[in-house]
Amino acid sequence: MLKRTLIAAHCVLALCALPAWASGGASGTKVTFETQGELGEVVNNPYDIAPLTSVIRNGGYELLKAHVRVLPKTGGVEIAYDVGPTALRTYGGIPVFGLYADYLNKVEVSYTRVAHGVKEEKKETYSIWTPPVWLEPTWGNGRPYKTFDVEVTKKPSKEFADRLYFINNLLPASPKGVRAVWNNPTGGALEWNFYPQNAIVDTTGEVRWYMQPQSIYDPRDMLKSGIMMGFHQNEDGALSWGYGQRYAKYDLMGREVFNRRLPDGYADFSHAMALGPDGRYFLRVAGADVRRADDTRVRTVRDLIIEVDANGRVTDEWRLWDILDPQRNIVLKSIDQGAVCLNVDVSQSGKTLTAAQIAKLEAQHAFGDITGTGMGRNWAHVNSIDYDEADDSIILSSRHQSAVVKIGRDKQVKWILAAPNGWNEALRGKVLTPVDKNGKKLECRLGRCEGDFDWTWTQHTGWKVDELSKGDILYLSVFDNGDGRAFRQPDDPKEKYSRAVLYKIDQKAMTVEQVWDYGRERGHELYSPVTSSVEYKKDKNSFVVYWASIDLTDPKAQGPNPVLTEFRYGEKEPAFEMKLHGTFGYRALPIDLTKAFGR
């Protein structure tokens, strides 16, 4: 008993001897951490996900408003933004975003605080050091991968110089996750266990934010792995996306809003998590257990959309095997089997499937993440969803049908943007008719049309442009990857090209006009067989295009080597362009700091 008392007394004396900045601090202590200015301590990486963020704690004061300016390096880009009272309360201080990595950053903050009932205006400069960008190495082929190796190939004009681009890329799968795959039945998005590489870069190519995913991602855990895809910035400034068996929302500081498992009847999120009204989201998933007409039970593959409400309840679903035609195979017979989205096998480049090979899969009851017709195979490969509030419909992009399709809440197809070949009788009448700018019908034959008009082929991101659409007229931006163009593989693979394209759809007349495109003039240089995106941005009246898989199947290029471009609306030359080296891109989008911190 005496020995125990002496030990306790020794511990108390040791604690008393600690300097003030090192003690945990009991209630009422004056100082617990070192501080730089007239506020509280600086907390780096406050939520363990975003190492290039910090919070300058409020120091016990009430803060009413603030302005943050991260001073640029020589020749760099300044990041400056206002911080509203909601953000100041949420983070318990001033959120600092956009720090340089491995650098002693200088951050100017001006703020209004209330001290003893009196408002005070303050302006200070803080020094914040950050560590280097670090992601866990996942590769074992002896090849070095540079993290976010960015080259600016066309400097931005003044109006685009302040852009911040969120880049959603993928690193090779981690060997830690080789056992974490579905095996009953095989297939599904969990076998795509690529390691996340997500960052925000400025227009000089500097990384100003990146995700360090270890606290929310584990390749060894089936419920915490997969591929992070479907990123959008919400109106409240936070990012939403999904991965594997989860869908999530976090703000730019790394604070969790929610991180949920998929509802039990569904599996294998990938590609698309679209924003809906009233806190709803549309998720591209698969059926975890679906009975076919022959009583075979399968896990479906990328052919199911669900709507979840703010509480995670499934309020609706679109079973595409019942809505579209899972037996349509004209596109499946023409696409390059060397690059079937993320299933990349260079040895199969240029090869296609025959009708007999597709039929054999059906006869053998072969199911899983394989190109083929029928439920339980990758016949649809939906890679984007958009919601049209005007008529309560969804717009989806089906890569393996080379089609963008609009479907109502009643599960009826409203229109199909695709070549008319191969559709069954029920759907053939839903295919849009191409017209020129004067409304004259264009003649088409086996995927080729008069004039400059072209359909999209194995496309991504079929999204409505709300700001241009009105009434029955809908503007739609699409990334036309260009594989299997006109239902064929060219004799020379270098004939392939990709496009960013804008269509004008008259939903009443059931016509479509091509009003802008870019890409064919640069030929194979920008050809991206998979992934990629194009999105209209209202703030600068522009299109942001991410050519995400350039050089994917060229081993000499040590790719992929994505290119990001931004265009003023209607122009045929980019206002800004940069290239990323040696990384597999998925999509990119500009980030709005006012949404994130201005409230």
Buried (B, 14 or more C-beta within 10 A) or exposed (E): EEEEEEEEEEEEEEEEEEEEEEBEEEEEEEEBBEBBBEBBBBBBBBBEBBBBBBBBBBBEBBBEBBBBBBBBEEEBBBBBBBBBBEBBEBBBBBBBBBBBBEBEBBBBBBBBBEEEEEEEEBEBEBEBEBEEBEBBEBBEEEEEBEBBEBEBBBEBEEEBBBBBBBBBBBBBBBEBBEEBBBEEBBBBBBBBBBBBBBBBBBBBBBBBBBBBBEEBBBBEEBEBBBBBBBBBBBEEBBBBBBBBBBBBBBBBBBBBEBEBEBBEBBBBBBBBBBBBEEEBBBBBBBBBEBEBEEEBEBBBBBBBBBBBBEEEEBEBBBBBBEBBBBEBBBBBBBBBBBBBBBBBEEEBBEEBBEEEBBEEBBEEEEBBBBBBBBBBBBBBBBBBBBBBEBEEBBBBBBBBBBBBBBBBEEEEBBBBBBBBBBBEEEBEEBBBEBBBEEEEEBEBEEBBBEEEBBBBBBBBBBBBBBEBBEEEBBBBBBBBBBBBBBBEBEEEBEEBBBBBBBBBBBBEEBBBBBEBBBBBEBEBBBBBBBBBBBBBBEEBBBBBBBBBBBBBBBEEEEBBBBBBBBBBBEEEEBBBBBBBBBBBBBBBBBBBBEBBBBB
